[in-house]
Amino acid sequence: MSTLYIYLLLILFINKTNFLNSSNIPIINDIKYDVGSALVYGSNMNSVANVTVTKLGSSSSDLLHFVSISSNDSVLQVNFDGTDVYYGTIELCSSVCARHQWNPIVIDSISMVPTQGGNITINGYYLLPFPQLNNSLTFTKWSITPPTVFNNISMIVVQYQPPPPLSTPKQQPQPSGSNVTIDIQIKDSILKRSYSFKSPVFELVEVINSSLHINGQSFGSDVSLLSVKLDGVPLNITQLISHYNITCSFADNPLLYYSSLSIAGIKKLVVDVNNNPSSFDYINRPIVNQISTVASNTGGTVSINGELFASILNNSKASTNVSVSIGNGAIVPTDIKIVNNTLITFAVPPKPKDMVLSNLELVVTIDGASSIAQDDTVFSYDRPTLVSSKQIVDNIVITGRNIALSSMVVVFFDKDTSLRPDSLSNNTNNNDTLITFDVDSIPYNIASGSYSKVYINANNIRSNYVTVNIKPIIVSSTHAPVQGGLVTLFGRFWNADTPQTSIKVTIGGKACPLSSPPSPAAIRCFMPPGTGLNQSIQLQLNGSVVDRPDNYKFQYQNPVIVDISEGSSKGGVVTLIGANFANKLNISLGNQTCDKSTYVNDTMVLCDISASKLSNLPADTLLMGNVTVDGLSGTALLYKFSKTTNINNHSNTSDGFKLIYIIPIVVIVFALISIGVIIYVKRRRPKKMSIVQIQLNLLRPSHLDDEQFEERWYEEQLNMLIREGIPKSEAKAYLKWFQENKDK
């Protein structure tokens, strides 16, 4: 019996010893890493005598210093340095050792990308990969692993690009949303994290034609995962342009449009992409277009015309909170009323004496949304009001009210152009004031076009805006010679950048092709040969006909007489030399019309005059010669006849009878010789002589050499152009061109 008792005690002792030994064995459940330290979670940490780490594949171990043990014996803190950072095992040893994977990794942050893609950056410590194994990030739900493009000890960068959406989105995963599980593999450890894409980003929100357009980023590409709400009401999404643009229509919910967007206020817009929402305060601002005025001595009711002032629902006015601020409180309006969606009225008192209350900024605020102050949305007592404008060929007339004729008026076309009108006058039909400008008063930087922000200051009180439409006009032109040539059309408000292909000039029914690009004040073209005056001019710019004064017509150059052969009292043929001669001809010498006027060419005409007509004129006296071509005349005090000279006789004497036959023969022989000389010169010279040059040679009197004749011809032409009203600089430019091109 005693032996059995002893045996039982021995078994009890052995079991107790084994139990005591097992309570001294450390157990490792998990390890949490930080920079330079790690927390080892488990049990029996008080029994740990030493801690070592061993790199995978190495036979040697590194001893770590453990710092503390938690009071419940479940957490051991150890410190390590850079030499201990590797993938391997950690051992906590007492009488026996416990082992666990050792792989220090610290992740501080993971950047978010929009749904359209970008770089995801993982920041932390101890992030270097195995030489044989790249670190990676995987979107677990969609099994998408973007490529790693950069990796060092503190950063991993992966380049995420979403898969292209298919015609049926559900066929292709489209990552988006928040709290998405990702697996981050670093060395041989996989860490699970919760990841969120960037919330939707708003860049521009606007209402166009009863549709709401939202431009931004991170909207995703799967419309089934997208929702849009305005003030809590879901909107119908009609279009999603992947990640960047959303369009919502109010066609199926017009009441929402009229109750929310047709009235000013702050509207709450929410876009939710796969449970990842973002909100935006859409400020639907009231728009102030025009403000009336009142007399300073009486005050009264002021009207504000604009948009988005109120909404009418179920025949009752929508509830709104409206205020009007004038000059930051300089004037306190009373009795503010929303009359309808486009009209607000309020009352102001009379202006206190000796106070300057003009050009005060006015702001309307409705349900927290304020109008944007504009230069013309100002309030003034006795404010001038512009009503309309029109262009009457070369005059621009602006109609206004509340403008005294004695007012100091300055008109502003834009911020850089201000000018005073040529006149202020009253409209005979009403009390309107007409502000008139002549085109000569308007600077050349003002081109044709629509000027929507023209205003005036009348006695330093600013008016509202008025639109002034300015069209190009023709004011004058130069005249072409009968053989054709360069014509300059002078005008205003032409745009110098208008392409030549968009400009068409027609004069007297004939096309006049452009010779050079237009300038702001002139267009030059080549006029074909012709004669006459009172010919219509039509200029088209970009298909639009340009205005001109009704009484302004084009004409060719007047005939010019530079020499007249000497005549005889017995009558005969007189030769007149000059320029701009043509078939439609009438010649007179003194005050006597020639019996026959003969056109030879545009530089020579002949006058056959009888002795009976010359008997009425004084002999051996310079008389006026006149050549009229198609209504245009040229005169010169160059004709003289002598009683002794016998050029061509109309009597029946034998000498005169012979001359009738001899002179034509001489003329014919001379013409044949001239033609032969011309043909010879044309064949001998590599550059042919132009008709203009031949005519100039024929114009030259025999007693003048080339240089003298050119000087005389230049002066005659210049004086003629100036007499016709052509500016001297333009006339010189034309003659220079003519001289440079006479050989062409």
Secondary structure, DSSP 8 states (H G I E B T S, - for coil): -HHHHHHHHHHHHHHHHHHHHHTTS-EEEEEEEETTEEEEEEE-GGG--EEEEEETT-S-EEEEEEEEE-TTS-EEEEE--GGG-SSEEEEEESSSEEEEEE---EEEEE----TT-EEEEEEEES---BTTB--EEEETTTTB---EEEEETTEEEEEE------SSGGGS----SSSEEEEEEETTEEEEEEE-----EEEEEEEETTEEEEEEE---S-GGGEEEEETTEE-EEEEEETTTEEEEE-TT-HHHIIIIISS-EEEEEEEEESS-EEEEEEEE--EEEEE----TTT-EEEEEEEESS--EETTEE----EEEEEGGGTB--EEEEEEETTEEEEEE----TT----SEEEEEEETTEE----TT-EE-TT--EEEEEEEETTEEEEEEES--TTS-EEEEEETTEEE--SEEEE-TTSS-EEEEEEGGGS-TT--SEEEEEEEEEETTEE---EEEEE--EEEEE----TT-EEEEEEEES--TTS-GGGEEEEETTEE--BSS---SSEEEEEE-S---S-B-EEEEETTEE-B--TT--B-----EEEEE--EETTEEEEEEEEES--SSEEEEETTEE-SEEEEEETTEEEEEEEHHHHTTS-TTS-EEEEEEETTEEEEEEEE-EESS--SS--S--HHHHHHHHHHHHHHHHHHHHHHHHHHHHHHHSSS---HHHHHHHHHS-TTS-HHHHHHHHHHHHHHHHHHTT--HHHHHHHHHHHHHHTT-
